[in-house]
Amino acid sequence: MSILRPFRANDLFRFNNINLDIWTETYSISFYLNYLARWPDLCCVQQAANGALMSYVLGKVEGHGTEWHGHVTALTVAPEYRRLSLGRNMMHLLQRISDKVYHGYFVDLYVRLSNNKAIGMYESLGYSVYRRVKEYYGSKGPGDVEDEDAYDMRKPLSRDIGRRSVRPNGKDILVTAAEVP
């Protein structure tokens, strides 16, 4: 048994089992606190019955006009809790809030090209590649010789009636990180 609940500031002292993973981008404490203060309804954790944190999602809303959208800044599941649909459930929650509360046109996220499992999950949730962002991610550490590209993946929400936020040839659209707002 587990519960999905709001991410709290004191969770920052308890989430190392989730954050110490090669696929997880980590940020400064002030970054996390900024999200918790500005978009508390888009920041959640899944907590096990024994109190351990299983996964979390950090989201925000941004943009103007038809670019107003929800954004998944971080979604990660502790290795011992993977394959339980926790990531899928958190994505559904973030999508629902982005749609019904913030009335966004779409939800977007960035994912490393090498993270095939995440890409597969996002595609199964209805996301498609909008564009490829060159050298979006810095190298992972010693031994990595170059930065890694990212896919900007998007899923239209109910407000995007014409599906203007998606395109069929997104993998062929290459932009630089400097071109991404």
Helices and strands as residue ranges (DSSP letters): E 2-6, G 9-13, H 16-19, H 29-38, G 40-42, E 43-48, E 53-62, G 65-67, E 69-77, G 79-81, H 86-100, E 106-112, H 116-124, E 128-137, E 148-156, G 170-172, E 174-176, G 177-179
